Amino acid sequence: MDVFEQSSHEPNIAVARFWLMHGDPDAVDADALARKHANGHAALAVMEGHLAEHPFFVGTRYSLADITLYAYTHVAEDGGFDLSTYPAILAWLGRVRAEPNHIRITDRPPAASDAAV
């Protein structure tokens, strides 16, 4: 795997998502967003290359590395990233979703009134 750290991923993919999902769309700096997209695609390309040869990020088993990278990758399209060009990432997202107790970043905990007593 090429040199890769989550710091190549999160500040670009998560920030682009935040700007587009929670910010004022008219206030988003187009040049800054283009830089986030370029850097985010570079991180996704490294992930794609690794996942084209391995089912998960560490060895052959699901690990904390997969959980941390899944967090913003599975919602990257909200930040303007087209994941259809990353088939190995899409397959990996499916493997992570299939893990027991899978939780999406957009899932909400049940209300206190819904909790079992």
Beta strands, then each sheet from edge to edge (+ up, - down):
end
